[in-house]
């Protein structure tokens, strides 16, 4: 079960290949943010079938600002774990 703060890999759609953080659920969709394209003010609703969990959960303190989210996701999107 995907919960708030989980780091997930988007498998399908415009954001495919990017890592995002889950904010919660709305109308059967998971709300995602990455701090850059998908901000806290405008999260993306995504079908859970199009996501893969990474097993990493961010602390609530990392979900306060877009800047903190970008910093927490940087190793996933631009580090050694990123798909090129």
C-alpha positions, 0 to 999 in steps of 0.5 A, spaced: 500 500 500 502 506 497 502 512 503 504 519 504 512 520 503 513 514 499 518 515 493 515 512 487 518 511 480 513 513 475 512 508 469 507 511 464 505 517 462 508 524 461 513 523 467 515 516 466 522 515 468 522 520 474 521 519 481 516 523 485 513 523 492 506 521 494 502 526 498 496 522 499 490 519 495 484 523 492 478 519 488 482 513 487 488 516 484 495 518 488 497 525 488 504 526 486 509 531 487 517 532 485 518 539 487 519 542 480 514 540 475 509 537 480 509 542 485 505 542 492 500 547 490 499 543 483 500 535 485 499 530 479 493 525 480 496 518 477 493 511 477 497 507 482 498 501 476 502 506 473 507 507 479 512 502 482 514 503 489 522 504 491 521 502 498 524 509 501 519 513 505 521 520 506 520 524 513 514 529 514 519 534 515 522 533 507 515 534 505 514 542 507 517 545 501 518 544 494 525 546 495 526 540 500 522 535 496 527 537 490 533 536 494 530 529 497 529 526 490 535 529 487 539 522 488 533 518 485 532 523 479 540 525 477 544 520 481 547 513 480 540 510 481 537 514 475 535 511 468 539 514 463 
